[in-house]
Amino acid sequence: MTVWTEHIAHKVQPTTAVGPRSSIVLDGARRSYEAAQIVVRASGSALSDVNMASGDLSDGAGHTIAVPNVTFFRQAFIDFTGVSEAEPGNAPVPESSPTGDPLVPDLLVPFIDPYTGTLVGAPFDVAADRNQPVWVDFYIPESTVAGTYTGAITVTAAGQPDVIVPGTLVVWDLVLPDMRVVTPYFGMHYEEVIYYHRDTYDCNGSNFWIDWEPHSRLIVKRYEDLAHAHRIDTGQSFIPFPGGCAPPADWDAYDAALQPYMDGSYWSDGVPSTRIGTRFTPGASWGIQTDCTDEAYTDLAQAWAAHLEAKGWLTRTIVYALDEPPSSRYDEILYDALLMQAGDPDWKPQIMDTTSARPSTDVLTPALGIFCECLRCSDHWWQNQENYGRAEWPALFDQGVDLWFYESNAQSDPYPTFAANTLLGVEPRIIMWGSWYEYATGFLLWDTVAWTRGDPWGHNVDYGKSGDGVLVYPGHHDGILAPAGSPSGVAIDGPISSYRLKVIRQGLQDWALFKLADQEGYTDYARSEVARVYGQFGGCDWSGCPPPVNGEFYWLTDADLMDEVRHNTAMVMLGILNVAPNVPQSPNPADGAVAVPINRALTWQGGDLDRDPVTYTAAFGTASSPPVVATVTQTLYAPSLITGTTYFWQITATDGISTTVGPEWQFTTATDEVYLPLILRGYGAPGDQGALLFFEPRSEDVLDSSPKGRNRYLSK
């Protein structure tokens, strides 16, 4: 038996070569999950009864991270032999596999059924000369004392000596913001559970639907809980919306169903839902958009806004306009949205649509508070298209418009994806990093349970991309389509997580970490760190395409570098890692300036990202590489200048720990300087006096002597 460890950024196939690592080293904030993989290889002959167990992790000072915070999942594989995808991930198999292996891990079967405590995912067998990867979650409770925790995981197998995997978990003295720091809008068509879970449906002949009985609610809640634990919000289930076109007279049932979600009592962690839906779909040709008169639609919007505002829920409400609308529906979206805003103008920031901001959608700007863009639809990167990007979005931000992104089956290599068929586990995570970098405030996925009917543990390529709209799997096989569903050896009355769901959670945690850096005033530093890994979501990949914006890459798959970026960002916030002062920039006079007045002081921009006091050393002289002449604490130095001379200068900044050297600049002073009195005669009320003013000529002005002997300045 050979045991090795692997980073979650790299998916392990049955035939993957044994890696060099034999221990786990992680770090993270309080209230976060950190994860690793342990891989068991049956070297030479098959293994049976393989299992793993963890002890407490201890800091050696009496503080522990207890065993229940360590969870094991056996990874199950999907066979992509002969599967055709229109939009695969960036490293699909078998073509990207070094061994031509068509198997990719995605389903994570817990060792222990979380609802009954019975064994499910372990012990397990491993075929000869094959790998079995195991995902390991480490949860860091908010109450954990910061420090370095060590422990061990013991791997056992029948007839084999135990293998000890040492583990180190460094807990930062930071509490990660909860899921509400962004809006994770992930759909869940929970009625799909009827096909794989017993006693969840009613029927009439061949028609089936989910019932609202306690068992159905329990099963659905388990799906919701899994999503919530991974920082995604799937909305609310079993909500009785008041109907009709008239303002509701009775909100009691609606409020009672929604209240636990909104105050957090529905969830074990107490964190409230980030968003709720409404009955409104601006631009749709169905529902209240067509059933109600314009006046009734506005009155209804007014009534809903008033009630939601009174409950404190309006700012968490998302009005989803017509999905991915054709341009022919823009006017209808605008019309309905303005009817809503006539009822209450506070609706505008809450109205979202899955369309890109661009000149042709400017008509929607008065309608929408959120443009939700597909990754390939953003900026000019794909086909130099008209879509707005980094240059144009600041103007929309200034208007109070927010940017979201969504993953769809509309992009593949070189764009990162949520596709199941890829060996790059990092893809979903880099999507979240890029979303933060592009200043998005939310992320959308259309569904999480869009299983291929009758084969939910399969390829799920109904929409052209493996796993599109699928982040969890049914844990059982006793529903309407029995025995379809989970394999016979897996019978959990709830969901099974995917590998991708957990990587998305890691990405959302990173997003929260970067938002914390924003709150603490370290945005520039965090952006400079993230830019080491993320340049842009992607671009076109045919002849004539523009190069990456940073001149080097779209995004990297370097797992160790990503860990370093996270670590550095946390250490800067904790004051442990010093940030060097900003590079001196924006010189005045500008580099290469001429005709500079001799009374001009030298100024520049400086500062320090972690707000340390900065001292500046000024080098100044009439030749390149000038000598140091002064040390100042302000971004200003006033030398003595003479006319008609070229000067060289350079600023070095230090915070007492780190030093930053600025570029060398130069300027040339004016050859001659003339100061002329200018008398302004008053022609106002009696008693007004003329003013005697002295003007310093600008370098761009020309002194002219008129034939009558009167000097004046003429602008070039």
RARA-V84838 format. One record per residue. N is the residue number from 1. RES is the residue in three letters. PHI is phi in whole degrees, -180 to 180 (NA if undefined). Layout:
n=N res=RES phi=PHI
n=N res=RES phi=PHI
This chain:
n=1 res=MET phi=NA
n=2 res=THR phi=-112
n=3 res=VAL phi=-124
n=4 res=TRP phi=-143
n=5 res=THR phi=-117
n=6 res=GLU phi=-145
n=7 res=HIS phi=-71
n=8 res=ILE phi=-70
n=9 res=ALA phi=-71
n=10 res=HIS phi=-121
n=11 res=LYS phi=-77
n=12 res=VAL phi=-107
n=13 res=GLN phi=-93
n=14 res=PRO phi=-58
n=15 res=THR phi=-107
n=16 res=THR phi=-61
n=17 res=ALA phi=-65
n=18 res=VAL phi=-61
n=19 res=GLY phi=-87
n=20 res=PRO phi=-86
n=21 res=ARG phi=-93
n=22 res=SER phi=-131
n=23 res=SER phi=-137
n=24 res=ILE phi=-115
n=25 res=VAL phi=-132
n=26 res=LEU phi=-135
n=27 res=ASP phi=-146
n=28 res=GLY phi=-178
n=29 res=ALA phi=-84
n=30 res=ARG phi=-65
n=31 res=ARG phi=64
n=32 res=SER phi=-137
n=33 res=TYR phi=-104
n=34 res=GLU phi=-120
n=35 res=ALA phi=-144
n=36 res=ALA phi=-151
n=37 res=GLN phi=-120
n=38 res=ILE phi=-114
n=39 res=VAL phi=-115
n=40 res=VAL phi=-107
n=41 res=ARG phi=-116
n=42 res=ALA phi=-87
n=43 res=SER phi=-85
n=44 res=GLY phi=93
n=45 res=SER phi=-141
n=46 res=ALA phi=-65
n=47 res=LEU phi=-114
n=48 res=SER phi=-133
n=49 res=ASP phi=54
n=50 res=VAL phi=-78
n=51 res=ASN phi=-149
n=52 res=MET phi=-139
n=53 res=ALA phi=-148
n=54 res=SER phi=-116
n=55 res=GLY phi=-97
n=56 res=ASP phi=-62
n=57 res=LEU phi=-98
n=58 res=SER phi=-129
n=59 res=ASP phi=-94
n=60 res=GLY phi=79
n=61 res=ALA phi=-122
n=62 res=GLY phi=94
n=63 res=HIS phi=-105
n=64 res=THR phi=-136
n=65 res=ILE phi=-109
n=66 res=ALA phi=-73
n=67 res=VAL phi=-51
n=68 res=PRO phi=-59
n=69 res=ASN phi=-87
n=70 res=VAL phi=-115
n=71 res=THR phi=-128
n=72 res=PHE phi=-110
n=73 res=PHE phi=-136
n=74 res=ARG phi=-80
n=75 res=GLN phi=-85
n=76 res=ALA phi=-105
n=77 res=PHE phi=-102
n=78 res=ILE phi=-112
n=79 res=ASP phi=-93
n=80 res=PHE phi=-101
n=81 res=THR phi=-61
n=82 res=GLY phi=70
n=83 res=VAL phi=-86
n=84 res=SER phi=-102
n=85 res=GLU phi=-127
n=86 res=ALA phi=-75
n=87 res=GLU phi=-135
n=88 res=PRO phi=-79
n=89 res=GLY phi=-74
n=90 res=ASN phi=-83
n=91 res=ALA phi=-139
n=92 res=PRO phi=-74
n=93 res=VAL phi=-107
n=94 res=PRO phi=-82
n=95 res=GLU phi=-64
n=96 res=SER phi=-94
n=97 res=SER phi=-80
n=98 res=PRO phi=-58
n=99 res=THR phi=-108
n=100 res=GLY phi=71
n=101 res=ASP phi=-73
n=102 res=PRO phi=-89
n=103 res=LEU phi=-99
n=104 res=VAL phi=-129
n=105 res=PRO phi=-76
n=106 res=ASP phi=-151
n=107 res=LEU phi=-84
n=108 res=LEU phi=-115
n=109 res=VAL phi=-91
n=110 res=PRO phi=-65
n=111 res=PHE phi=-57
n=112 res=ILE phi=-123
n=113 res=ASP phi=-59
n=114 res=PRO phi=-69
n=115 res=TYR phi=-103
n=116 res=THR phi=-120
n=117 res=GLY phi=81
n=118 res=THR phi=-84
n=119 res=LEU phi=-74
n=120 res=VAL phi=-130
n=121 res=GLY phi=-87
n=122 res=ALA phi=-152
n=123 res=PRO phi=-69
n=124 res=PHE phi=-138
n=125 res=ASP phi=-107
n=126 res=VAL phi=-130
n=127 res=ALA phi=-69
n=128 res=ALA phi=-58
n=129 res=ASP phi=60
n=130 res=ARG phi=-128
n=131 res=ASN phi=-102
n=132 res=GLN phi=-129
n=133 res=PRO phi=-81
n=134 res=VAL phi=-128
n=135 res=TRP phi=-87
n=136 res=VAL phi=-122
n=137 res=ASP phi=-97
n=138 res=PHE phi=-118
n=139 res=TYR phi=-98
n=140 res=ILE phi=-106
n=141 res=PRO phi=-61
n=142 res=GLU phi=-60
n=143 res=SER phi=-80
n=144 res=THR phi=-64
n=145 res=VAL phi=-76
n=146 res=ALA phi=-61
n=147 res=GLY phi=155
n=148 res=THR phi=-104
n=149 res=TYR phi=-110
n=150 res=THR phi=-126
n=151 res=GLY phi=-171
n=152 res=ALA phi=-150
n=153 res=ILE phi=-114
n=154 res=THR phi=-103
n=155 res=VAL phi=-105
n=156 res=THR phi=-124
n=157 res=ALA phi=-157
n=158 res=ALA phi=-59
n=159 res=GLY phi=73
n=160 res=GLN phi=-122
n=161 res=PRO phi=-68
n=162 res=ASP phi=-63
n=163 res=VAL phi=-118
n=164 res=ILE phi=-100
n=165 res=VAL phi=-107
n=166 res=PRO phi=-68
n=167 res=GLY phi=-135
n=168 res=THR phi=-129
n=169 res=LEU phi=-128
n=170 res=VAL phi=-92
n=171 res=VAL phi=-99
n=172 res=TRP phi=-75
n=173 res=ASP phi=-85
n=174 res=LEU phi=-135
n=175 res=VAL phi=-104
n=176 res=LEU phi=-68
n=177 res=PRO phi=-57
n=178 res=ASP phi=-76
n=179 res=MET phi=-62
n=180 res=ARG phi=-73
n=181 res=VAL phi=-66
n=182 res=VAL phi=-132
n=183 res=THR phi=-106
n=184 res=PRO phi=-93
n=185 res=TYR phi=-91
n=186 res=PHE phi=-116
n=187 res=GLY phi=-75
n=188 res=MET phi=-149
n=189 res=HIS phi=-82
n=190 res=TYR phi=-66
n=191 res=GLU phi=-65
n=192 res=GLU phi=-65
n=193 res=VAL phi=-65
n=194 res=ILE phi=-63
n=195 res=TYR phi=-79
n=196 res=TYR phi=-132
n=197 res=HIS phi=-128
n=198 res=ARG phi=-68
n=199 res=ASP phi=54
n=200 res=THR phi=-122
n=201 res=TYR phi=-144
n=202 res=ASP phi=-116
n=203 res=CYS phi=-149
n=204 res=ASN phi=-142
n=205 res=GLY phi=67
n=206 res=SER phi=-94
n=207 res=ASN phi=-96
n=208 res=PHE phi=-126
n=209 res=TRP phi=-153
n=210 res=ILE phi=-73
n=211 res=ASP phi=-91
n=212 res=TRP phi=-108
n=213 res=GLU phi=-82
n=214 res=PRO phi=-55
n=215 res=HIS phi=-66
n=216 res=SER phi=-61
n=217 res=ARG phi=-62
n=218 res=LEU phi=-64
n=219 res=ILE phi=-63
n=220 res=VAL phi=-63
n=221 res=LYS phi=-62
n=222 res=ARG phi=-65
n=223 res=TYR phi=-66
n=224 res=GLU phi=-63
n=225 res=ASP phi=-62
n=226 res=LEU phi=-63
n=227 res=ALA phi=-62
n=228 res=HIS phi=-61
n=229 res=ALA phi=-65
n=230 res=HIS phi=-105
n=231 res=ARG phi=69
n=232 res=ILE phi=-117
n=233 res=ASP phi=-111
n=234 res=THR phi=-98
n=235 res=GLY phi=83
n=236 res=GLN phi=-122
n=237 res=SER phi=-118
n=238 res=PHE phi=56
n=239 res=ILE phi=-101
n=240 res=PRO phi=-84
n=241 res=PHE phi=-70
n=242 res=PRO phi=-61
n=243 res=GLY phi=-102
n=244 res=GLY phi=85
n=245 res=CYS phi=-96
n=246 res=ALA phi=-85
n=247 res=PRO phi=-55
n=248 res=PRO phi=-59
n=249 res=ALA phi=-96
n=250 res=ASP phi=-135
n=251 res=TRP phi=-103
n=252 res=ASP phi=-59
n=253 res=ALA phi=-65
n=254 res=TYR phi=-62
n=255 res=ASP phi=-64
n=256 res=ALA phi=-64
n=257 res=ALA phi=-74
n=258 res=LEU phi=-87
n=259 res=GLN phi=-54
n=260 res=PRO phi=-61
n=261 res=TYR phi=-66
n=262 res=MET phi=-81
n=263 res=ASP phi=-98
n=264 res=GLY phi=90
n=265 res=SER phi=-70
n=266 res=TYR phi=-71
n=267 res=TRP phi=-109
n=268 res=SER phi=-66
n=269 res=ASP phi=-90
n=270 res=GLY phi=75
n=271 res=VAL phi=-85
n=272 res=PRO phi=-66
n=273 res=SER phi=-63
n=274 res=THR phi=-86
n=275 res=ARG phi=-157
n=276 res=ILE phi=-132
n=277 res=GLY phi=-99
n=278 res=THR phi=-139
n=279 res=ARG phi=-85
n=280 res=PHE phi=-91
n=281 res=THR phi=-138
n=282 res=PRO phi=-52
n=283 res=GLY phi=93
n=284 res=ALA phi=-75
n=285 res=SER phi=-104
n=286 res=TRP phi=-152
n=287 res=GLY phi=66
n=288 res=ILE phi=-67
n=289 res=GLN phi=-63
n=290 res=THR phi=-110
n=291 res=ASP phi=-77
n=292 res=CYS phi=-106
n=293 res=THR phi=-70
n=294 res=ASP phi=-57
n=295 res=GLU phi=-63
n=296 res=ALA phi=-67
n=297 res=TYR phi=-62
n=298 res=THR phi=-67
n=299 res=ASP phi=-63
n=300 res=LEU phi=-66
n=301 res=ALA phi=-62
n=302 res=GLN phi=-64
n=303 res=ALA phi=-66
n=304 res=TRP phi=-65
n=305 res=ALA phi=-62
n=306 res=ALA phi=-62
n=307 res=HIS phi=-70
n=308 res=LEU phi=-64
n=309 res=GLU phi=-67
n=310 res=ALA phi=-64
n=311 res=LYS phi=-84
n=312 res=GLY phi=81
n=313 res=TRP phi=-109
n=314 res=LEU phi=-61
n=315 res=THR phi=-73
n=316 res=ARG phi=-103
n=317 res=THR phi=-91
n=318 res=ILE phi=-117
n=319 res=VAL phi=-95
n=320 res=TYR phi=-89
n=321 res=ALA phi=-71
n=322 res=LEU phi=-50
n=323 res=ASP phi=-68
n=324 res=GLU phi=42
n=325 res=PRO phi=-74
n=326 res=PRO phi=-72
n=327 res=SER phi=-61
n=328 res=SER phi=-67
n=329 res=ARG phi=-103
n=330 res=TYR phi=-59
n=331 res=ASP phi=-63
n=332 res=GLU phi=-70
n=333 res=ILE phi=-61
n=334 res=LEU phi=-61
n=335 res=TYR phi=-61
n=336 res=ASP phi=-67
n=337 res=ALA phi=-65
n=338 res=LEU phi=-70
n=339 res=LEU phi=-63
n=340 res=MET phi=-63
n=341 res=GLN phi=-68
n=342 res=ALA phi=-66
n=343 res=GLY phi=-74
n=344 res=ASP phi=-164
n=345 res=PRO phi=-63
n=346 res=ASP phi=-71
n=347 res=TRP phi=-70
n=348 res=LYS phi=-54
n=349 res=PRO phi=-63
n=350 res=GLN phi=-96
n=351 res=ILE phi=-90
n=352 res=MET phi=-125
n=353 res=ASP phi=-142
n=354 res=THR phi=-87
n=355 res=THR phi=-153
n=356 res=SER phi=-91
n=357 res=ALA phi=-76
n=358 res=ARG phi=-166
n=359 res=PRO phi=-53
n=360 res=SER phi=-72
n=361 res=THR phi=-106
n=362 res=ASP phi=-57
n=363 res=VAL phi=-61
n=364 res=LEU phi=-87
n=365 res=THR phi=-58
n=366 res=PRO phi=-68
n=367 res=ALA phi=-92
n=368 res=LEU phi=-107
n=369 res=GLY phi=-100
n=370 res=ILE phi=-141
n=371 res=PHE phi=-98
n=372 res=CYS phi=-106
n=373 res=GLU phi=-110
n=374 res=CYS phi=-70
n=375 res=LEU phi=-58
n=376 res=ARG phi=-77
n=377 res=CYS phi=-91
n=378 res=SER phi=-96
n=379 res=ASP phi=64
n=380 res=HIS phi=-105
n=381 res=TRP phi=-77
n=382 res=TRP phi=-78
n=383 res=GLN phi=-138
n=384 res=ASN phi=50
n=385 res=GLN phi=-73
n=386 res=GLU phi=-80
n=387 res=ASN phi=-59
n=388 res=TYR phi=-69
n=389 res=GLY phi=-142
n=390 res=ARG phi=-61
n=391 res=ALA phi=-76
n=392 res=GLU phi=-99
n=393 res=TRP phi=-64
n=394 res=PRO phi=-54
n=395 res=ALA phi=-66
n=396 res=LEU phi=-72
n=397 res=PHE phi=-57
n=398 res=ASP phi=-64
n=399 res=GLN phi=-88
n=400 res=GLY phi=84
n=401 res=VAL phi=-90
n=402 res=ASP phi=-100
n=403 res=LEU phi=-112
n=404 res=TRP phi=-120
n=405 res=PHE phi=-125
n=406 res=TYR phi=-141
n=407 res=GLU phi=-95
n=408 res=SER phi=-143
n=409 res=ASN phi=-86
n=410 res=ALA phi=-96
n=411 res=GLN phi=-144
n=412 res=SER phi=-149
n=413 res=ASP phi=-40
n=414 res=PRO phi=-95
n=415 res=TYR phi=-85
n=416 res=PRO phi=-69
n=417 res=THR phi=-139
n=418 res=PHE phi=-99
n=419 res=ALA phi=-61
n=420 res=ALA phi=-73
n=421 res=ASN phi=-87
n=422 res=THR phi=-160
n=423 res=LEU phi=-88
n=424 res=LEU phi=-90
n=425 res=GLY phi=-65
n=426 res=VAL phi=-76
n=427 res=GLU phi=-56
n=428 res=PRO phi=-62
n=429 res=ARG phi=-69
n=430 res=ILE phi=-68
n=431 res=ILE phi=-61
n=432 res=MET phi=-70
n=433 res=TRP phi=-62
n=434 res=GLY phi=-65
n=435 res=SER phi=-61
n=436 res=TRP phi=-63
n=437 res=TYR phi=-62
n=438 res=GLU phi=-87
n=439 res=TYR phi=71
n=440 res=ALA phi=-72
n=441 res=THR phi=-116
n=442 res=GLY phi=-159
n=443 res=PHE phi=-144
n=444 res=LEU phi=-127
n=445 res=LEU phi=-134
n=446 res=TRP phi=-67
n=447 res=ASP phi=-160
n=448 res=THR phi=-124
n=449 res=VAL phi=-132
n=450 res=ALA phi=-84
n=451 res=TRP phi=-70
n=452 res=THR phi=-65
n=453 res=ARG phi=-58
n=454 res=GLY phi=94
n=455 res=ASP phi=-144
n=456 res=PRO phi=-70
n=457 res=TRP phi=-92
n=458 res=GLY phi=-99
n=459 res=HIS phi=-76
n=460 res=ASN phi=50
n=461 res=VAL phi=-111
n=462 res=ASP phi=-58
n=463 res=TYR phi=-111
n=464 res=GLY phi=92
n=465 res=LYS phi=-136
n=466 res=SER phi=-62
n=467 res=GLY phi=74
n=468 res=ASP phi=-65
n=469 res=GLY phi=76
n=470 res=VAL phi=-129
n=471 res=LEU phi=-121
n=472 res=VAL phi=-132
n=473 res=TYR phi=-125
n=474 res=PRO phi=-68
n=475 res=GLY phi=-86
n=476 res=HIS phi=-135
n=477 res=HIS phi=-145
n=478 res=ASP phi=-120
n=479 res=GLY phi=-94
n=480 res=ILE phi=-56
n=481 res=LEU phi=-95
n=482 res=ALA phi=-50
n=483 res=PRO phi=-92
n=484 res=ALA phi=-65
n=485 res=GLY phi=134
n=486 res=SER phi=-73
n=487 res=PRO phi=-62
n=488 res=SER phi=-60
n=489 res=GLY phi=-82
n=490 res=VAL phi=-120
n=491 res=ALA phi=-140
n=492 res=ILE phi=-112
n=493 res=ASP phi=-82
n=494 res=GLY phi=176
n=495 res=PRO phi=-90
n=496 res=ILE phi=-114
n=497 res=SER phi=-74
n=498 res=SER phi=-99
n=499 res=TYR phi=-56
n=500 res=ARG phi=-65
n=501 res=LEU phi=-60
n=502 res=LYS phi=-71
n=503 res=VAL phi=-69
n=504 res=ILE phi=-60
n=505 res=ARG phi=-58
n=506 res=GLN phi=-60
n=507 res=GLY phi=-65
n=508 res=LEU phi=-68
n=509 res=GLN phi=-64
n=510 res=ASP phi=-63
n=511 res=TRP phi=-57
n=512 res=ALA phi=-63
n=513 res=LEU phi=-63
n=514 res=PHE phi=-68
n=515 res=LYS phi=-66
n=516 res=LEU phi=-63
n=517 res=ALA phi=-61
n=518 res=ASP phi=-57
n=519 res=GLN phi=-63
n=520 res=GLU phi=-90
n=521 res=GLY phi=88
n=522 res=TYR phi=-112
n=523 res=THR phi=-58
n=524 res=ASP phi=-61
n=525 res=TYR phi=-66
n=526 res=ALA phi=-61
n=527 res=ARG phi=-65
n=528 res=SER phi=-66
n=529 res=GLU phi=-72
n=530 res=VAL phi=-61
n=531 res=ALA phi=-66
n=532 res=ARG phi=-71
n=533 res=VAL phi=-118
n=534 res=TYR phi=-114
n=535 res=GLY phi=-105
n=536 res=GLN phi=-167
n=537 res=PHE phi=-63
n=538 res=GLY phi=173
n=539 res=GLY phi=-174
n=540 res=CYS phi=-80
n=541 res=ASP phi=-131
n=542 res=TRP phi=-120
n=543 res=SER phi=-58
n=544 res=GLY phi=94
n=545 res=CYS phi=-70
n=546 res=PRO phi=-68
n=547 res=PRO phi=-71
n=548 res=PRO phi=-55
n=549 res=VAL phi=-57
n=550 res=ASN phi=-86
n=551 res=GLY phi=79
n=552 res=GLU phi=-128
n=553 res=PHE phi=-156
n=554 res=TYR phi=-83
n=555 res=TRP phi=-158
n=556 res=LEU phi=-109
n=557 res=THR phi=-112
n=558 res=ASP phi=-76
n=559 res=ALA phi=-65
n=560 res=ASP phi=-65
n=561 res=LEU phi=-67
n=562 res=MET phi=-62
n=563 res=ASP phi=-63
n=564 res=GLU phi=-65
n=565 res=VAL phi=-62
n=566 res=ARG phi=-60
n=567 res=HIS phi=-61
n=568 res=ASN phi=-61
n=569 res=THR phi=-62
n=570 res=ALA phi=-67
n=571 res=MET phi=-65
n=572 res=VAL phi=-65
n=573 res=MET phi=-65
n=574 res=LEU phi=-84
n=575 res=GLY phi=77
n=576 res=ILE phi=-88
n=577 res=LEU phi=-102
n=578 res=ASN phi=-78
n=579 res=VAL phi=-101
n=580 res=ALA phi=-62
n=581 res=PRO phi=-57
n=582 res=ASN phi=-60
n=583 res=VAL phi=-66
n=584 res=PRO phi=-55
n=585 res=GLN phi=-150
n=586 res=SER phi=52
n=587 res=PRO phi=-68
n=588 res=ASN phi=-138
n=589 res=PRO phi=-64
n=590 res=ALA phi=-66
n=591 res=ASP phi=-59
n=592 res=GLY phi=86
n=593 res=ALA phi=-63
n=594 res=VAL phi=-126
n=595 res=ALA phi=55
n=596 res=VAL phi=-79
n=597 res=PRO phi=-61
n=598 res=ILE phi=-78
n=599 res=ASN phi=-98
n=600 res=ARG phi=-80
n=601 res=ALA phi=-85
n=602 res=LEU phi=-94
n=603 res=THR phi=-132
n=604 res=TRP phi=-158
n=605 res=GLN phi=-103
n=606 res=GLY phi=-138
n=607 res=GLY phi=101
n=608 res=ASP phi=-149
n=609 res=LEU phi=-64
n=610 res=ASP phi=-98
n=611 res=ARG phi=65
n=612 res=ASP phi=-72
n=613 res=PRO phi=-65
n=614 res=VAL phi=-118
n=615 res=THR phi=-111
n=616 res=TYR phi=-115
n=617 res=THR phi=-104
n=618 res=ALA phi=-101
n=619 res=ALA phi=-103
n=620 res=PHE phi=-153
n=621 res=GLY phi=177
n=622 res=THR phi=-101
n=623 res=ALA phi=-138
n=624 res=SER phi=-61
n=625 res=SER phi=58
n=626 res=PRO phi=-70
n=627 res=PRO phi=-79
n=628 res=VAL phi=-72
n=629 res=VAL phi=-124
n=630 res=ALA phi=-161
n=631 res=THR phi=-125
n=632 res=VAL phi=-133
n=633 res=THR phi=-108
n=634 res=GLN phi=-108
n=635 res=THR phi=-86
n=636 res=LEU phi=-156
n=637 res=TYR phi=-143
n=638 res=ALA phi=-115
n=639 res=PRO phi=-84
n=640 res=SER phi=-88
n=641 res=LEU phi=-118
n=642 res=ILE phi=-123
n=643 res=THR phi=-71
n=644 res=GLY phi=62
n=645 res=THR phi=-130
n=646 res=THR phi=-96
n=647 res=TYR phi=-118
n=648 res=PHE phi=-118
n=649 res=TRP phi=-150
n=650 res=GLN phi=-153
n=651 res=ILE phi=-115
n=652 res=THR phi=-116
n=653 res=ALA phi=-111
n=654 res=THR phi=-142
n=655 res=ASP phi=-107
n=656 res=GLY phi=91
n=657 res=ILE phi=-121
n=658 res=SER phi=-119
n=659 res=THR phi=-127
n=660 res=THR phi=-126
n=661 res=VAL phi=-103
n=662 res=GLY phi=-83
n=663 res=PRO phi=-72
n=664 res=GLU phi=-86
n=665 res=TRP phi=-118
n=666 res=GLN phi=-149
n=667 res=PHE phi=-156
n=668 res=THR phi=-126
n=669 res=THR phi=-79
n=670 res=ALA phi=-66
n=671 res=THR phi=-70
n=672 res=ASP phi=-133
n=673 res=GLU phi=-129
n=674 res=VAL phi=-123
n=675 res=TYR phi=-114
n=676 res=LEU phi=-113
n=677 res=PRO phi=-73
n=678 res=LEU phi=-128
n=679 res=ILE phi=-98
n=680 res=LEU phi=-100
n=681 res=ARG phi=-88
n=682 res=GLY phi=-84
n=683 res=TYR phi=-124
n=684 res=GLY phi=-90
n=685 res=ALA phi=-68
n=686 res=PRO phi=-55
n=687 res=GLY phi=96
n=688 res=ASP phi=-63
n=689 res=GLN phi=-110
n=690 res=GLY phi=-71
n=691 res=ALA phi=-114
n=692 res=LEU phi=-96
n=693 res=LEU phi=-121
n=694 res=PHE phi=-114
n=695 res=PHE phi=-111
n=696 res=GLU phi=-89
n=697 res=PRO phi=-64
n=698 res=ARG phi=-83
n=699 res=SER phi=-65
n=700 res=GLU phi=-90
n=701 res=ASP phi=-93
n=702 res=VAL phi=-119
n=703 res=LEU phi=-79
n=704 res=ASP phi=-125
n=705 res=SER phi=-103
n=706 res=SER phi=-78
n=707 res=PRO phi=-59
n=708 res=LYS phi=-88
n=709 res=GLY phi=84
n=710 res=ARG phi=-96
n=711 res=ASN phi=-81
n=712 res=ARG phi=-150
n=713 res=TYR phi=-102
n=714 res=LEU phi=-113
n=715 res=SER phi=-73
n=716 res=LYS phi=-62
